[in-house]
Amino acid sequence: MRERLLLGPVLIAALLGALALDEWLAGQKSPTWLAGMLGTALPAGMLVLPIMLGVGVLAARELARFLQSKSVAASSWVMALGPVCGLVAWAVALRIGGAGGTALLAASGFLVLVVAMLVHARRRSPEGALAATGAALLAFLYLGLAFGFLLAIRAEHSAWVLLWVLLVTKACDIGAYFTGKSIGRRKLILWLSPGKTWEGLGGGVLLSAVVGAAGLAALREWAGVDAPPWWLGAASGALFGLVGQAGDLAESMMKRDAGIKDSGSILPGFGGMLDVLDSPIFVAPVAYGALAALRAGGWMDAA
């Protein structure tokens, strides 16, 4: 707990600083050597993308450890190729759009598949080829495509909207932890995550709803975002909280199968990178869809 309380504010401050810088960079004049590729103005997500690539690679290496513990021949660097190909393809697809962007995303997945098979072929044995290839595609889908929806949110909205999505999602983790510790009695899924309770889940979803409503008010007042009314923020917060907990449970299932308690130790008090990303990864596609629905309904404007 002490490590969480010390590191948590540092992580939040780093996130705030990174998104503030990304918001400032968007629209700034491109350096001459980048103008041909990026255009005359820097696009949104210039800082978000490299940060996501860094944490995606770290998470992929942790995922490789899960698989290696099950005797799957998962190469750490091939696993890291999954998020790199997926996120870079997302970034380029968002720039070019249309059928070309969709084809690029599909082609990046096929590239990961081919590379995984070629690397496994160096063993001069077909044994384990299916598992190794499937592992690489898992990293591509989980840490590339699903995680990449956060890039899509940033491309279409202010960096502060992305911050709202992330804070609402992690609020459920915080609310669930403290509520479960205080009044948790009835186990949620004993065979999967013995520490989680129904009371904790309720407290987490409630906090996400509160942060969702308050966050929209802050976006409206301080960030100049044309945000929907508070009740839609509360509903979105509750939805993101529930989906985020599903992501947490999905990672728990992988860890329990691998016989591993934490995905890593890179973040003292929190565990590994996957332990932090599990809920945002599941929420990202849902949040993108929810924001698109709000925009289509006239409740929210794009960036």
N, C-alpha and C positions, 0 to 999 in steps of 0.2 A: 504494500500500500504506500509506504514512504517513497519508494522509487517511482510509483505512478504519479503521486502528487508532485514530485519534483520534476519529472520529465514531461508530464502532460502539458503544463503551461508553456514549456519550451517548444514542444511540437506545435501547439496552437499558434504561438507567436511566429514560428518559422513559416507556418502555412499562411498566416495573415500577410507577412512580409512578401512571400513569394507571389501571392495572388495580387497584392497591391502593385508590385513591380510589373507583373504580367499585364495588368490593366493599363498601367502607364505606357508600357512598350507598344501596346496595340495602337496602330495608327501612326506611330512615329515613322519618320522617313527611313527607308531601307538604306543600308550601306551600299555603295556602288557595286561592290562585288557580289551582293545578294539580290540586287534589284531585278536581274534577269530571271531569277527563280521565284522570288517572292512578290515581285511587283514593286511599285514605288513606295508603298507603305507596309510596315510590318503587320502580319496577320495576328489575330488573337491566338493565344496559346503558345507563343514563342518560348516562354519559360516553363509553362505547364508540361509541354511535350518532353523536354529533357529530364525533368524531375520524374515524370511517369516512367520514362525509359529506365532510369536508374533504379527506382523501387521495383519495377517490373522484373528486371534482371535478377535482383536480390531475391524476390519472391519465387522466381522460377528455379533458382538454385535450391531453395528450401523445398519446393515441390519435388524436385529431383531426389532429394534425400528421402522423402516419403516413399517414393517408388523404389528406390534402391533398397530400402529396408524390406521390401516385398520381393526382392531378388529380380526386379525389372532392370534391364540394362539401359537405364535412362542416363544419357550423357548430359552433364550439367550445362555444357555450352550449347548443345542442341536444344535443350529445354529453354535456355535463355533466348535462343533464336525466335521462339514462339512470340513472346511479348514484343521483341524488337520488330519483327516483320509485321505483326498485327497493328502495333501503334503507329509505325511509320506509314503503313498502308492507309490507316485511318486518316492521318494528317494530310497525305497527298489526295486521298479520295474526297476529303472535305473541300479541298481547293478546286479540284476539277469537276466534281459532281457528276450526275447522270450515270449512264451505263458504263462509262469509262471508270468511274470511281468504284462501282459495284464489281466490275471485272477485276480491278486491281486488288480489292479485298479477297476475292476468290483465288486469284493467282498467288497471293502471298501465302494462303493456306496450303495450296498445292506445292509451293516451294518448300515449306517446312516439311511436308510429307516426304518429298523426294530427298531432301538433305538427310532426314532421319534414316531413310532406307539405305542411302549410300554409306552413311557413317556406320550403320550396323553391318553392312556387307563386308566391312574390313575385318570382321571377326571370322570370315570364311565359314560361316555356319548360319543356316536359316533359323535356328532355335532362338526364340525370344524376339524375332523380328516384329511380329504383330504387336506385342506389348510395348516395345521400344517406340514404334511408330505411333501407336495410340497415345503414349505418354507425351510425345512432342506435340501432337495435335491437341491434347488436353491443355498444355501450356499456351498454345496459340489461341484456343477458344476462350479459356478462362482469363488469362492474363493479357491477351492481345485484343480480341474482339469485344468481350464483355467489358473489360476495364476501359477500353477505348471509347465507350459511350461518354465518359467524362470529358474527353476531348471534343466530342460532338456537342456536348452541352456548352463548353467554353466557346466553341466556334459560333454558336448561335445566340449566346447570352453574355451578359457582363460576368466578369470574374467573381463578382459578389453573389451572383445567383449560384455559381458553382460552389462557393463557400457555404451558402445557405444549405444546399443539398448535403454537403459533407458534414456540417455541424448537426443538422437534423438527424442524419443517420447515426453518427457517433453518440448523440444524446441518448438514444435508446440503449446503447451499451452501458452508458454511465448510470442512467436511471434504473436499468435492470439490475446492475451490480449492487447498488446501494439499497434498493428496495428489497431485493432478494436477501441481502445480508441482514436487513432489519426485521422484516416480517415474513420472509419466504418460508412456506411450510410444505406446500404441495408440489412434488417434483413434476417438471415439465415432460422430460423424456429421460427417464432414469438410465436406460441402457446406453444412451448416447452421450448425454451431458449431465451427470449427476448433480452438478452444482446449480443448474438452472431450475427456476420455479415458476409456476403460473403467476404468483404475486409479483415476481421480478419482471416477468414479461409485461404485465399490466402497468407497472410503474415505469418501465422503459418506454412503452408506447405512449403513455400519458405525457412523459417529458418530451418526447419527440413532437407530439402534437402542440405542446406549449411553445417549444422552440420554433416549430414551423410557423405558428401564428405570429409570434414576436419577431421572427426573422423577416417575414414579409413586411411588417410595419417598419422595421429598420431599413429594409431595401427601399421602401417608399420615401422615408424621411431623409435618410442620409446618403443613399446611393443614387437617388433620382430614377429608380426603376419603376415603371408602370406595373405595379404588382397587384394581384387579385386581392379580394377581401380576406379578413383574418380567418374566417371559417374554412375557406379553401386551403389556407396555409395549415390549419390544424388537421384537416382531412389528409392533405398530402403528407404532413409529418407523421401521422399515425400509419399511413400506408408505407412510407419509407422505413419507419421503425420496424414494422412487421417483416417486410422483405429483408431488411438488414439482419434480423435475427435468424431468418431462414439461411442467409449466407453464412452466418456464424455457425449454425448447426451443420451446414454442408461441409465446412472446413473441419469441424469436430469429427464428422464421420470419416473424413480422410485421415486425420491424425490418429483416431482410435484404431482404424484398420492398420495403419503403419506402426502402431504401438509407440507413438510419440506424444508427449504431453504438450509441448510448445513447438511451433514450427522453427524457432531459432531463439537466439539470445541477443540479437543485435540491439533490441530496445528494452533495456532493463525495466522490469515491472510489467511490461506488455507482452514480451516474448519475441517472436520473429516478425518479419514484414507481413507474412500472410495472416498473422493473428490480428494485424491492424487493418489490412485490406479486405478481409473476408466479407464484411458487411457492405462497404462501398461498391465492391465488384458486383454484388447481386442487385444493389439499388440502382446502379448507373443506367442500365437499359430501361428500368421502370421509370426513373426520374426523367429520362429523356422523353419517353412517351407521355408522361404526365405534363411536362412543360409544353410539349407540342400540342396537346389537347387544350391546355389553357390558352395558348397562343391562337389556336384555331377558333376557340370560343370568344376571342376578343378580350380575355382577362389579362393577358400579358403580352408585351411587345418583345420582339427579338432585339438583340443588341444592334 
